Amino acid sequence: QVQLVESGGGLVQPGGSLRLSCAASGVIFSIKTMAWYRQAPGKQRELVAGITSVGNTSYRDSVKGRFTISRDNAKKTVYLQMNSLNPEDTALYYCNVQWGFSYNTWGQGTQVTVSS
C-alpha cells in the first residue's frame, strides 16, 4: 500500500523558515506530479506548489519568491522550502502525488504555525 509521510512542520516566528519533506513508501511507480497543498481553519484546501516529473514548477502567487519546491526521485521525496513566513502561511500542509496510470495519494498533513 502506498503511503506518504510528511515532516518538518512546527511553530516559527514571522520571517522565519521551515523545510517540509514528504516521502513516499510502498509500491509506487511512474510518479508524475508531486505537490504541496495547505488548508487553514475555515478555508478551502489550496494548491501551494507543484513540480512535474521533468522538474517544471508552479506556485500560487502569494508564495512566489518565498517558497521553493523540489524533488528527489531516487528517494521518492518532495520538499518545500519556506522562507519569509508570515501568519497567513499558517495551515495544515498536505503532500499529494500523482502516479501510475491514474492514481493520486495524499499525506496526512503536517502543521505549520507562524506566530510571535
DSSP file (Angstrom, degrees, kcal/mol; ACC not computed):
  #  RESIDUE AA STRUCTURE BP1 BP2  ACC     N-H-->O    O-->H-N    N-H-->O    O-->H-N    TCO  KAPPA ALPHA  PHI   PSI    X-CA   Y-CA   Z-CA
    1    1 A Q              0   0    0      0, 0.0     2,-0.3     0, 0.0    27,-0.1   0.000 360.0 360.0 360.0 132.5    0.0    0.0    0.0
    2    2 A V        +     0   0    0     25,-0.2     2,-0.3    24,-0.2    24,-0.2  -0.556 360.0 179.3 -78.6 137.2    1.3    3.4   -1.0
    3    3 A Q  E     -A   25   0A   0     22,-1.9    22,-2.3    -2,-0.3     2,-0.5  -0.999  19.3-152.6-141.0 141.1    1.8    5.9    1.8
    4    4 A L  E     -A   24   0A   0    102,-0.4   104,-0.6    -2,-0.3     2,-0.5  -0.962  11.3-165.9-114.2 130.0    3.0    9.5    2.0
    5    5 A V  E     -A   23   0A   0     18,-2.1    18,-2.1    -2,-0.5     2,-0.2  -0.962   5.1-159.2-120.8 117.8    4.6   10.7    5.3
    6    6 A E  E     +A   22   0A   0     -2,-0.5     2,-0.3    16,-0.2    16,-0.2  -0.629  16.6 165.7 -92.9 152.3    5.1   14.5    5.8
    7    7 A S  E     +A   21   0A   0     14,-2.2    14,-2.6    -2,-0.2   103,-0.1  -0.969  39.7  68.0-154.4 165.6    7.6   16.0    8.3
    8    8 A G        +     0   0    0      1,-0.3    11,-0.4    -2,-0.3    14,-0.0   0.330  62.8 130.0 105.2  -6.0    9.2   19.3    9.1
    9    9 A G        +     0   0    0     12,-0.1    -1,-0.3     9,-0.1     2,-0.3  -0.191  23.7 117.5 -73.2 172.2    6.3   21.4   10.3
   10   10 A G  E     -d  112   0B   0    101,-0.9   103,-2.6   100,-0.1     2,-0.5  -0.981  62.0 -45.6 161.3-168.2    6.2   23.3   13.5
   11   11 A L  E     +d  113   0B   0     -2,-0.3     2,-0.3   101,-0.2   103,-0.2  -0.830  54.4 167.8 -97.9 130.0    6.0   26.7   15.2
   12   12 A V  E     -d  114   0B   0    101,-2.7   103,-2.0    -2,-0.5     3,-0.1  -0.987  32.8-114.2-141.7 149.6    8.0   29.5   13.7
   13   13 A Q    >   -     0   0    0     -2,-0.3     3,-2.3   101,-0.2    72,-0.2  -0.452  51.4 -79.2 -78.6 155.2    8.1   33.3   14.1
   14   14 A P  T 3  S+     0   0    0      0, 0.0    72,-0.2     0, 0.0    -1,-0.1  -0.276 121.8  27.4 -52.8 136.7    7.2   35.7   11.3
   15   15 A G  T 3  S+     0   0    0     70,-3.7    69,-0.6     1,-0.3    71,-0.1   0.286  99.7 119.6  90.4  -9.2   10.1   36.0    8.9
   16   16 A G    <   -     0   0    0     -3,-2.3    69,-2.3    69,-0.3     2,-0.3  -0.093  55.1-124.4 -81.5-177.1   11.4   32.5    9.8
   17   17 A S        -     0   0    0     66,-0.2     2,-0.3    67,-0.2    66,-0.2  -0.934  20.0-179.1-132.7 152.1   11.9   29.4    7.6
   18   18 A L  E     - B   0  82A   0     64,-2.1    64,-3.3    -2,-0.3     2,-0.5  -0.980  16.1-146.8-143.7 153.1   10.8   25.8    7.6
   19   19 A R  E     - B   0  81A   0    -11,-0.4     2,-0.3    -2,-0.3    62,-0.2  -0.968  15.6-159.1-124.7 115.4   11.6   22.9    5.2
   20   20 A L  E     - B   0  80A   0     60,-2.7    60,-2.1    -2,-0.5     2,-0.3  -0.691   5.5-164.7 -92.8 144.8    8.9   20.3    4.7
   21   21 A S  E     -AB   7  79A   0    -14,-2.6   -14,-2.2    -2,-0.3     2,-0.4  -0.956   8.5-170.9-127.0 148.4    9.5   16.8    3.5
   22   22 A C  E     -AB   6  78A   0     56,-1.8    56,-2.3    -2,-0.3     2,-0.5  -0.934   8.8-168.8-140.6 114.6    7.2   14.2    2.1
   23   23 A A  E     -AB   5  77A   0    -18,-2.1   -18,-2.1    -2,-0.4     2,-0.3  -0.891  11.3-143.9-110.7 131.9    8.5   10.7    1.5
   24   24 A A  E     -A    4   0A   0     52,-2.7     2,-0.3    -2,-0.5   -20,-0.2  -0.718  20.7-179.1 -91.9 141.6    6.6    8.0   -0.5
   25   25 A S  E     +A    3   0A   0    -22,-2.3   -22,-1.9    -2,-0.3     2,-0.1  -0.906  38.6  39.6-135.2 165.1    6.7    4.4    0.6
   26   26 A G  S    S-     0   0    0     -2,-0.3     2,-1.1   -24,-0.2   -24,-0.2  -0.395 106.9 -26.6  90.4-173.4    5.3    1.1   -0.7
   27   27 A V  S    S+     0   0    0     -2,-0.1     2,-0.4     2,-0.0   -25,-0.2  -0.665  76.6 154.8 -82.2 102.1    4.9    0.0   -4.3
   28   28 A I        +     0   0    0     -2,-1.1     2,-0.3   -27,-0.1     3,-0.1  -0.991  14.8 179.3-129.8 137.8    4.6    3.2   -6.3
   29   29 A F        +     0   0    0     -2,-0.4    71,-1.9     1,-0.2    -2,-0.0  -0.939  53.7  18.8-138.7 158.6    5.5    3.6   -9.9
   30   30 A S  S    S-     0   0    0     -2,-0.3    70,-0.6    69,-0.2     2,-0.3   0.925  71.6-158.3  48.5  59.5    5.6    6.2  -12.7
   31   31 A I  E     +E   99   0B   0     68,-0.2    68,-0.3    -3,-0.1    -1,-0.2  -0.511  18.4 171.5 -69.0 128.2    5.5    9.2  -10.3
   32   32 A K  E     +     0   0B   0     66,-3.4     2,-0.3     1,-0.4    -1,-0.1   0.599  52.6   9.9-103.5-106.1    4.2   12.2  -12.2
   33   33 A T  E     -     0   0B   0     19,-0.1    65,-3.0    20,-0.1     2,-0.4  -0.615  58.4-166.3 -83.5 138.0    3.3   15.5  -10.4
   34   34 A M  E     +EF  97  51B   0     17,-2.5    17,-2.6    -2,-0.3     2,-0.3  -0.969  20.1 170.2-117.6 139.3    4.2   16.0   -6.8
   35   35 A A  E     -EF  96  50B   0     61,-2.7    61,-2.5    -2,-0.4     2,-0.4  -0.958  31.6-132.6-149.0 160.8    2.6   18.9   -5.0
   36   36 A W  E     +EF  95  49B   0     13,-2.8    12,-3.0    -2,-0.3    13,-1.6  -0.977  24.0 179.8-116.8 131.5    2.0   20.7   -1.7
   37   37 A Y  E     -EF  94  47B   0     57,-3.1    57,-2.6    -2,-0.4     2,-0.3  -0.789   7.6-159.3-117.5 165.3   -1.4   21.9   -0.6
   38   38 A R  E     -EF  93  46B   0      8,-2.3     8,-2.8    -2,-0.3     2,-0.4  -0.992   7.1-162.5-145.8 155.0   -2.5   23.6    2.5
   39   39 A Q  E     -E   92   0B   0     53,-1.9    53,-2.3    -2,-0.3     6,-0.2  -0.950   6.5-164.0-141.4 118.4   -5.7   24.2    4.5
   40   40 A A    >   -     0   0    0      4,-0.4     3,-2.4    -2,-0.4    51,-0.1  -0.627  45.5 -75.5 -94.3 157.5   -6.2   26.8    7.1
   41   41 A P  T 3  S+     0   0    0      0, 0.0    -1,-0.1     0, 0.0     3,-0.1  -0.281 119.6   7.2 -54.7 130.4   -9.1   26.7    9.6
   42   42 A G  T 3  S+     0   0    0      1,-0.3     2,-0.3    -3,-0.1    -3,-0.0   0.530 113.1 104.3  75.9   6.3  -12.4   27.7    7.9
   43   43 A K  S <  S-     0   0    0     -3,-2.4    -1,-0.3     1,-0.0     2,-0.1  -0.790  73.8-105.2-119.0 161.0  -10.7   27.8    4.4
   44   44 A Q        -     0   0    0     -2,-0.3    -4,-0.4    -3,-0.1     2,-0.2  -0.481  45.6 -95.7 -77.0 152.6  -10.7   25.5    1.4
   45   45 A R        -     0   0    0     -6,-0.2     2,-0.3    -2,-0.1    -6,-0.2  -0.537  50.6-166.4 -67.6 133.7   -7.7   23.4    0.7
   46   46 A E  E     -F   38   0B   0     -8,-2.8    -8,-2.3    -2,-0.2     2,-0.4  -0.933  24.1-109.0-129.2 148.2   -5.5   25.2   -1.8
   47   47 A L  E     +F   37   0B   0     -2,-0.3   -10,-0.3   -10,-0.2     3,-0.1  -0.592  30.8 177.3 -74.0 129.4   -2.5   24.3   -4.0
   48   48 A V  E     -     0   0B   0    -12,-3.0    12,-2.2     1,-0.4     2,-0.3   0.857  62.5 -20.1 -96.5 -52.0    0.7   25.9   -2.8
   49   49 A A  E     -FG  36  59B   0    -13,-1.6   -13,-2.8    10,-0.2    -1,-0.4  -0.988  55.3-163.8-158.5 152.2    3.3   24.5   -5.3
   50   50 A G  E     -FG  35  58B   0      8,-2.2     8,-2.0    -2,-0.3     2,-0.4  -0.970   2.4-163.4-139.8 156.1    3.7   21.7   -7.7
   51   51 A I  E     -FG  34  57B   0    -17,-2.6   -17,-2.5    -2,-0.3     6,-0.2  -0.986  14.6-141.7-142.7 130.1    6.5   20.0   -9.6
   52   52 A T    >   -     0   0    0      4,-2.4     3,-1.6    -2,-0.4   -19,-0.1  -0.226  35.9 -95.5 -84.0 175.6    6.3   17.8  -12.6
   53   53 A S  T 3  S+     0   0    0      1,-0.3    -1,-0.1     2,-0.1   -20,-0.1   0.721 126.5  48.9 -64.4 -21.8    8.4   14.7  -13.4
   54   54 A V  T 3  S-     0   0    0      2,-0.1    -1,-0.3     0, 0.0   -22,-0.0   0.306 125.0 -99.2-101.8   8.2   10.7   16.8  -15.5
   55   55 A G    <   +     0   0    0     -3,-1.6     2,-0.4     1,-0.3    -2,-0.1   0.554  68.2 151.3  91.7   8.2   11.2   19.5  -12.9
   56   56 A N        -     0   0    0      1,-0.0    -4,-2.4    -5,-0.0    -1,-0.3  -0.613  29.5-159.3 -73.5 128.4    8.7   22.1  -14.1
   57   57 A T  E     -G   51   0B   0     -2,-0.4     2,-0.3    -6,-0.2    -6,-0.2  -0.763  16.3-175.0-113.7 155.6    7.5   24.1  -11.1
   58   58 A S  E     -G   50   0B   0     -8,-2.0    -8,-2.2    -2,-0.3     2,-0.3  -0.990   4.1-170.7-145.5 149.6    4.5   26.2  -10.3
   59   59 A Y  E     -G   49   0B   0     -2,-0.3   -10,-0.2   -10,-0.2     2,-0.2  -0.978  29.8-108.6-139.4 148.5    3.5   28.3   -7.3
   60   60 A R    >>  -     0   0    0    -12,-2.2     3,-1.8    -2,-0.3     4,-0.8  -0.511  42.4-110.2 -71.7 151.8    0.5   30.2   -6.1
   61   61 A D  G >4 S+     0   0    0      1,-0.3     3,-0.8     2,-0.2    -1,-0.1   0.821 112.2  62.0 -56.0 -37.7    1.0   33.9   -6.3
   62   62 A S  G 34 S+     0   0    0      1,-0.2    -1,-0.3     3,-0.0   -14,-0.0   0.655 111.0  37.9 -68.8 -15.1    1.1   34.5   -2.6
   63   63 A V  G X> S+     0   0    0     -3,-1.8     4,-2.3   -15,-0.2     3,-2.2   0.450  82.0 126.3-113.9  -2.8    4.2   32.3   -2.1
   64   64 A K  T << S+     0   0    0     -3,-0.8     4,-0.1    -4,-0.8    -3,-0.0  -0.330  80.9  15.4 -59.5 133.3    6.2   33.2   -5.2
   65   65 A G  T 34 S+     0   0    0      2,-0.4    -1,-0.3     1,-0.1     3,-0.1   0.253 125.4  60.9  86.2 -12.6    9.7   34.2   -4.3
   66   66 A R  T <4 S+     0   0    0     -3,-2.2    17,-1.8     1,-0.2     2,-0.3   0.726  97.3  51.5-112.5 -36.4    9.4   32.8   -0.8
   67   67 A F  E  <  -C   82   0A   0     -4,-2.3    -2,-0.4    15,-0.2     2,-0.4  -0.783  58.7-166.3-107.4 148.6    8.8   29.1   -1.3
   68   68 A T  E     -C   81   0A   0     13,-2.3    13,-2.9    -2,-0.3     2,-0.4  -0.984   5.3-158.0-134.5 124.4   10.7   26.6   -3.4
   69   69 A I  E     +C   80   0A   0     -2,-0.4     2,-0.3    11,-0.2    11,-0.2  -0.812  20.9 163.2 -99.5 141.7    9.5   23.1   -4.3
   70   70 A S  E     -C   79   0A   0      9,-1.6     9,-3.0    -2,-0.4     2,-0.3  -0.942  18.9-149.0-148.3 167.9   12.0   20.4   -5.2
   71   71 A R  E     -C   78   0A   0     -2,-0.3     2,-0.5     7,-0.2     7,-0.2  -0.989  12.1-152.5-144.4 152.1   12.1   16.6   -5.5
   72   72 A D  E  >> -C   77   0A   0      5,-2.9     5,-2.0    -2,-0.3     4,-0.7  -0.932  12.3-169.8-122.2 102.1   14.5   13.7   -5.2
   73   73 A N  T  45S+     0   0    0     -2,-0.5     3,-0.4     1,-0.2    -1,-0.1   0.851  84.6  56.3 -65.3 -35.4   13.3   10.9   -7.5
   74   74 A A  T  45S+     0   0    0      1,-0.2    -1,-0.2     2,-0.1    -2,-0.0   0.869 116.0  37.4 -63.7 -36.1   15.7    8.3   -6.1
   75   75 A K  T  45S-     0   0    0     -3,-0.3   -51,-0.3     2,-0.2    -1,-0.2   0.458 104.7-130.2 -92.2  -3.0   14.3    8.9   -2.6
   76   76 A K  T  <5 +     0   0    0     -4,-0.7   -52,-2.7    -3,-0.4     2,-0.4   0.927  63.4 136.7  51.6  48.8   10.7    9.4   -3.8
   77   77 A T  E   < -BC  23  72A   0     -5,-2.0    -5,-2.9   -54,-0.2     2,-0.4  -0.966  43.2-159.9-131.5 140.5   10.6   12.5   -1.8
   78   78 A V  E     -BC  22  71A   0    -56,-2.3   -56,-1.8    -2,-0.4     2,-0.3  -0.949  14.1-161.1-118.9 143.3    9.3   16.0   -2.4
   79   79 A Y  E     -BC  21  70A   0     -9,-3.0    -9,-1.6    -2,-0.4     2,-0.4  -0.836  12.7-159.1-122.0 156.8   10.4   19.1   -0.4
   80   80 A L  E     -BC  20  69A   0    -60,-2.1   -60,-2.7    -2,-0.3     2,-0.6  -0.886   8.0-161.4-136.9 107.0    9.0   22.5    0.3
   81   81 A Q  E     -BC  19  68A   0    -13,-2.9   -13,-2.3    -2,-0.4     2,-0.6  -0.788  12.7-166.3 -86.3 121.2   11.5   25.2    1.4
   82   82 A M  E     +BC  18  67A   0    -64,-3.3   -64,-2.1    -2,-0.6     2,-0.3  -0.942  10.7 173.7-117.3 116.5    9.5   28.0    3.0
   83   83 A N        +     0   0    0    -17,-1.8   -66,-0.2    -2,-0.6   -67,-0.2  -0.757  59.2  23.3-116.1 163.8   11.2   31.3    3.7
   84   84 A S  S    S-     0   0    0    -69,-0.6    -1,-0.2    -2,-0.3   -67,-0.2   0.891  82.7-165.6  49.7  47.5   10.0   34.7    4.9
   85   85 A L        -     0   0    0    -69,-2.3   -70,-3.7    -3,-0.2   -69,-0.3  -0.307   9.2-169.9 -66.6 145.1    7.0   33.0    6.6
   86   86 A N    >   -     0   0    0    -72,-0.2     3,-2.5   -71,-0.1     4,-0.3  -0.863  40.3 -97.5-129.3 165.8    4.0   35.2    7.7
   87   87 A P  G >  S+     0   0    0      0, 0.0     3,-1.7     0, 0.0    27,-0.3   0.776 118.7  67.1 -56.9 -27.1    0.9   34.4    9.8
   88   88 A E  G 3  S+     0   0    0      1,-0.3   -48,-0.0   -48,-0.0    -3,-0.0   0.635  90.6  64.7 -68.9 -12.7   -1.1   33.9    6.6
   89   89 A D  G <  S+     0   0    0     -3,-2.5    -1,-0.3    25,-0.1     2,-0.2   0.531  72.9 119.8 -84.6  -7.0    1.0   30.8    5.9
   90   90 A T    <   +     0   0    0     -3,-1.7     2,-0.3    -4,-0.3    23,-0.2  -0.425  42.0 107.6 -62.8 124.4   -0.4   29.1    9.0
   91   91 A A  E    S- H   0 112B   0     21,-2.0    21,-2.6    -2,-0.2     2,-0.6  -0.972  75.6 -81.1-178.0 170.6   -2.1   25.9    7.8
   92   92 A L  E     -EH  39 111B   0    -53,-2.3   -53,-1.9    -2,-0.3     2,-0.5  -0.876  48.9-146.2 -90.4 121.5   -2.0   22.2    7.7
   93   93 A Y  E     -EH  38 110B   0     17,-2.8    17,-2.1    -2,-0.6     2,-0.4  -0.794  14.2-165.2 -98.9 129.1    0.2   21.3    4.8
   94   94 A Y  E     -E   37   0B   0    -57,-2.6   -57,-3.1    -2,-0.5     2,-0.4  -0.904  12.3-141.0-116.6 139.1   -0.5   18.2    2.7
   95   95 A C  E     -E   36   0B   0     -2,-0.4    12,-2.4   -59,-0.2     2,-0.4  -0.772  19.2-170.8 -91.9 141.3    1.6   16.3    0.2
   96   96 A N  E     -EI  35 106B   0    -61,-2.5   -61,-2.7    -2,-0.4     2,-0.4  -1.000   4.2-169.9-135.0 136.3    0.0   15.0   -2.9
   97   97 A V  E     -EI  34 105B   0      8,-2.2     8,-2.2    -2,-0.4     2,-0.5  -0.990  10.2-156.1-129.1 127.4    1.5   12.6   -5.5
   98   98 A Q  E     + I   0 104B   0    -65,-3.0   -66,-3.4    -2,-0.4     2,-0.3  -0.886  34.4 153.6 -97.3 129.5    0.0   11.7   -8.9
   99   99 A W  E  >  +EI  31 103B   0      4,-2.2     4,-2.3    -2,-0.5   -68,-0.2  -0.929  31.7  17.3-152.1 170.6    1.4    8.4  -10.1
  100  100 A G  T  4 S-     0   0    0    -71,-1.9   -72,-0.0   -70,-0.6    -2,-0.0  -0.273 112.4 -39.2  62.3-146.9    0.8    5.3  -12.2
  101  101 A F  T  4 S-     0   0    0      1,-0.1    -1,-0.2    -3,-0.0   -71,-0.0   0.888 131.1 -17.6 -81.5 -41.8   -1.9    5.5  -14.8
  102  102 A S  T  4 S+     0   0    0     -3,-0.2     2,-0.3     2,-0.0    -2,-0.2   0.001  97.9 126.4-158.8  39.0   -4.5    7.5  -12.9
  103  103 A Y  E  <  -I   99   0B   0     -4,-2.3    -4,-2.2     2,-0.0     2,-0.3  -0.712  28.8-177.3-103.8 152.9   -3.7    7.3   -9.2
  104  104 A N  E     -I   98   0B   0     -2,-0.3     2,-0.4    -6,-0.2    -6,-0.2  -0.977   5.8-164.9-146.7 143.0   -3.2   10.0   -6.6
  105  105 A T  E     -I   97   0B   0     -8,-2.2    -8,-2.2    -2,-0.3     2,-0.4  -0.971   5.4-151.4-131.4 140.5   -2.3    9.8   -2.9
  106  106 A W  E     -I   96   0B   0     -2,-0.4  -102,-0.4   -10,-0.2   -10,-0.2  -0.860  11.6-134.4-111.7 144.1   -2.4   12.2   -0.1
  107  107 A G        -     0   0    0    -12,-2.4  -102,-0.2    -2,-0.4     3,-0.1  -0.351  29.2-110.4 -81.5 174.6   -0.3   12.5    3.1
  108  108 A Q        -     0   0    0   -104,-0.6  -103,-0.1     1,-0.2   -14,-0.1   0.614  61.9-111.4 -84.9 -13.0   -1.9   13.0    6.5
  109  109 A G        -     0   0    0    -14,-0.1     2,-0.4     1,-0.0   -15,-0.2   0.080  17.2-125.7 101.8 149.5   -0.6   16.6    6.8
  110  110 A T  E     - H   0  93B   0    -17,-2.1   -17,-2.8  -103,-0.1     2,-0.3  -1.000  28.2-120.6-132.7 133.6    2.0   18.5    8.9
  111  111 A Q  E     - H   0  92B   0     -2,-0.4  -101,-0.9   -19,-0.2     2,-0.5  -0.544  22.9-170.9 -81.3 132.3    1.1   21.6   10.8
  112  112 A V  E     -dH  10  91B   0    -21,-2.6   -21,-2.0    -2,-0.3     2,-0.5  -0.990   6.0-177.8-119.6 121.6    2.8   24.9   10.1
  113  113 A T  E     -d   11   0B   0   -103,-2.6  -101,-2.7    -2,-0.5     2,-0.6  -0.980   8.7-168.1-123.9 122.6    2.1   27.7   12.6
  114  114 A V  E     +d   12   0B   0     -2,-0.5     2,-0.3   -27,-0.3  -101,-0.2  -0.931  33.5 131.7-112.0 110.5    3.6   31.2   12.1
  115  115 A S              0   0    0   -103,-2.0    -2,-0.1    -2,-0.6   -29,-0.0  -0.995 360.0 360.0-158.4 151.1    3.2   33.3   15.2
  116  116 A S              0   0    0     -2,-0.3  -103,-0.1  -103,-0.2    -1,-0.0   0.429 360.0 360.0 -81.3 360.0    5.0   35.6   17.6
